[in-house]
Each structure stands twice: as C-alpha cells, then as structure tokens.
Amino acid sequence: MVPEARRVKRIDPIFAAAAEAAAEAAGAIIRPLFRSQLLVDSKGDASPVTEADRQAELAMRALLRARFPGHGIWGEEFGPEQADAEYLWVLDPIDGTRAFVTGRPLFGTLIGLLHRGRPVLGMIDQPVTGERWLGVAGEPTRFRAPLGGTPRCRPCPAVGNAELSCTSPDMFDPADRPGFKRLRGAARRVTWGGDCYAYGLLALGLVDLVCEATMKPWDWAAIVPVVEGAGGRVTGWDGRPLTLGSDGRVLAVGDPAMLAEAVGLLGG
C-alpha cells in the first residue's frame, strides 16, 4: 500500500508527451554542437555556458509555453516565468556543461514538472547516446536506450556495500565536508563525475548512492521522479523531501533501507 503522504493524483499523459517533445527540440540543437569548436562564455559562478545551453532552453520554453500557457517555467539560463503557477516546468538544458564542452557524453537535458511545489514528472535525456529516463509520480520509471536496460534500483541496505557517486569534491562548502567525508569513508567505493547521468545509473541499479550539495531546483526537480519511480529515494541530507526552499544538499539512495544510515553519517 502506498503511504497517504506519497499518493498522487494521476498525471495527465499530455505532460509526458510534452516533455518528450521538449527533449527532442533541445536535442536537435545540442547534438550538432557536441564536440564542435564552441565559444564558451563565463557565468557569474565561473561555470562554462555555451550557445547550446541558451538556444536549447529557448526552444523548450517556446514549446512548453505554447502547449501550456497557464504553466510556469523556470530554467537555469533565463530564470523564472509565472513561478507561482500551479504547475511549474523546471529546465536545465545541459546539466554537466563541463562534460559537454570537453566532449564527454556524461551530461544530460533535465526536464522536471512540479505540481504545487512537488516533483511529479522528470526526464533525464542524453541526446548523444540516445538514452532517456522518464519518471512520472505513481508509475514505474521508463528507460529508452539503443542497448536497452531495465530501470530498477538494486538492493543495498548498508552504506558499507554501496557504490557512491558524486560530481566533484569541490562542490562542498567547508561546513558540509566533514559529513561527506564520513559518508565517503563508510562507502565501498567512490566514483567522481557524472552530474545528472549518475542519477540515471542509480535508477538502473549500477550506482547505489549519490550525495551532492549546492544543487539548484533545476538540478534535482527532474531527478526525483526518475529515481523514485525506480524504487529509490531522493531527499535532503536531513532525509526530508526536497522543496523549492531546500538548502541545495541532495541525497539519493537506491535502497530506501539505506537512507537512515546515510542521513546519520552526514549529520554526525
């Protein structure tokens, strides 16, 4: 039986169809620019951004705005629009821009949909490899890839047996480093890099644990339905569900039985 707090109303299939169309629109812009000579600008946070980010987000915004004029849109590149709407699309055209500009296919397009602040639909799309994860609240995660695969997190109730993934050790503020160090020390092995792709691997049962910080809503909104639809959990470091007011610290476990131990290690 699904706990009352985690029950959701059925999500209209037109939302999933719109996410698929938005991913196709973004991919059509991103693919020709992959491993090409790009002019790279610098954002305020010094992370690289390319014309691919901007044009892909504009294409997704135009498509979603045309289909759902009453919905809000919040993208990494161009900010919020009608952010107080009942439904809010949250977009990251290229999550893992450093991987993109260095020719590594470990980036992805993230498309999330929040209903009254709660993630109800999420897509991780890798436009170069053709891999696509689609999570819809209350439904099993779907996975499309040339080589196939079944989206299902694997059993791993103890951190000591876990494959831990994190994009970079540099993402942690000094106050967060002791907690992550405890978690890292307890895990079986640590893999660096991957951005959103690591969460897709968790949903495929190839990674057991992802722990990160300084995450913005466009970094995690799409991930929650993908991981949870594969049997895992995504929370803050305190074990609570993520919200637009969360502090940016994200913990994803493939086996919910591991969550309490991981939270305890992070919190000391």
Sequence and secondary structure as in RCSB ss.txt:
>XXXX:A:sequence
MVPEARRVKRIDPIFAAAAEAAAEAAGAIIRPLFRSQLLVDSKGDASPVTEADRQAELAMRALLRARFPGHGIWG
EEFGPEQADAEYLWVLDPIDGTRAFVTGRPLFGTLIGLLHRGRPVLGMIDQPVTGERWLGVAGEPTRFRAPLGGT
PRCRPCPAVGNAELSCTSPDMFDPADRPGFKRLRGAARRVTWGGDCYAYGLLALGLVDLVCEATMKPWDWAAIVP
VVEGAGGRVTGWDGRPLTLGSDGRVLAVGDPAMLAEAVGLLGG
>XXXX:A:secstr
   GGG      HHHHHHHHHHHHHHHHHHHHHTTS    EE TTS EE HHHHHHHHHHHHHHHHH TTSEEEE
TTTEEESTTSSEEEEEEEEE HHHHHTT S  EEEEEEEETTEEEEEEEEETTTTEEEEEETTS  EEE TT   
        GGG EEEES GGGS TTTHHHHHHHHHHSSEEEE  THHHHHHHHTTS  EEEE S  HHHHTTHHH
HHHHTT EEEETTS    TTS S EEEESSGGGHHHHHHHHH 
